[in-house]
Amino acid sequence: MNTSRDLKKELRAAALARRDALDAAWRVDVGQRLAAHADALAPSPSSGGVVSGFWPMRSEMDVRPLMTALAARGARIALPAILDKTTIVFREYLPDAAMIDMGFGTMGPDEEAPVLDPDVMLVPLAAFDARGHRIGYGAGYYDRAIARFKAKGRRPRLIGIAFDCQQVEHVPDEAHDQPLSEILTEAGLRRFDGV
């Protein structure tokens, strides 16, 4: 009998294979076009105005143009920094600041950068379903970080970033999963019902 973990592993592998098969030039173009959504995603300055993005790895959607557009609208940008096998924090990203290897093929600000709590989180993922449930890369960093924010009384706006081909019929639910409120793909921004 397949467990939820086994099913997620199969769904992750299939969705990532579909993503990897996308034309590289088209993926770059889509990443550029995401910047057009900056007005809809920018947090109000009164909320603190912090958006966590991510440095793309492998065939992930490149959100750097979107992060640049959000910064131009006054948002402070943060990127994940891996502290240990279970914990990430979000360090402020400034275009001219030093970046270090965070492992897994991604980069982030060094330990000199301030740690920020995001108001809006652009969440990378391997697969998602129509309910807003996501499959990450298997380490659980984002689920734990989001749970930590909620425990502190913070409710960041959670926006998954993916290509449409990463959608699956159903993501198996687990108790620790943190559903997304929205998804941004090449088809645009859409909100999930009930989240």
C-alpha positions, -999 to 999 in steps of 0.1 A, spaced: 0 0 0 13 34 -10 17 60 18 11 97 14 49 101 13 52 75 -15 24 91 -35 40 126 -31 73 112 -43 57 98 -74 37 130 -81 68 151 -75 89 131 -99 63 133 -127 56 170 -123 93 179 -122 99 158 -154 71 178 -171 87 210 -159 122 199 -170 108 192 -205 96 228 -210 116 248 -235 143 267 -217 138 299 -237 101 298 -231 107 294 -193 129 325 -193 102 345 -212 75 334 -187 98 345 -158 101 379 -174 63 382 -179 56 375 -142 68 410 -134 35 423 -148 18 409 -117 39 430 -93 10 455 -86 -13 426 -75 13 410 -53 30 440 -37 22 443 1 10 476 14 39 495 30 18 497 62 21 459 66 58 460 66 62 454 29 84 423 30 82 397 2 102 365 3 112 352 -31 138 326 -40 168 322 -63 158 297 -90 173 263 -92 172 238 -120 141 244 -141 122 264 -116 103 295 -126 127 325 -124 111 350 -101 140 375 -101 123 398 -126 92 398 -103 113 405 -73 129 434 -91 95 448 -100 83 443 -64 113 461 -50 106 490 -74 72 493 -58 88 496 -23 88 460 -11 117 447 9 129 414 -6 141 384 13 155 351 2 155 318 22 187 309 40 191 273 52 203 272 88 203 234 93 185 203 82 151 216 94 152 254 94 151 282 70 150 319 77 145 348 53 174 372 49 170 406 33 182 406 -3 199 436 -18 211 434 -54 246 446 -46 250 424 -14 271 393 -12 254 360 -21 265 326 -9 257 290 -19 228 277 1 230 242 -13 206 225 -36 218 247 -64 204 280 -50 219 312 -36 210 335 -8 223 365 13 251 358 37 247 359 75 253 396 77 219 403 61 190 410 84 164 383 90 129 394 80 95 379 85 77 381 52 42 395 46 40 378 12 58 346 4 65 335 -31 67 297 -25 86 273 -48 71 239 -54 72 207 -73 35 201 -77 2 216 -67 -35 208 -69 -67 229 -74 -72 231 -36 -39 249 -30 -21 219 -16 15 217 -27 43 193 -29 77 207 -22 110 191 -27 107 168 3 126 185 31 97 204 46 115 237 51 86 259 39 59 240 58 79 244 90 87 281 84 51 289 77 40 270 108 65 290 128 51 323 114 16 312 123 26 303 158 39 339 162 5 352 150 17 361 115 -3 351 85 18 357 54 0 357 20 12 324 4 16 324 -33 29 293 -51 51 299 -81 49 272 -108 41 263 -144 7 250 -152 22 216 -162 30 211 -125 -7 209 -115 -18 174 -104 -53 160 -97 -48 156 -59 -20 162 -34 -23 138 -5 -29 157 27 -6 154 57 -10 171 91 20 194 87 11 206 52 5 244 48 -19 251 19 -13 280 -4 -38 309 -8 -29 316 -44 -9 303 -74 10 323 -100 16 305 -133 20 315 -169 -18 316 -171 -19 343 -144 -27 347 -107 -56 327 -92 -69 322 -57 -77 289 -42 -113 284 -28 -116 279 9 -80 289 18 
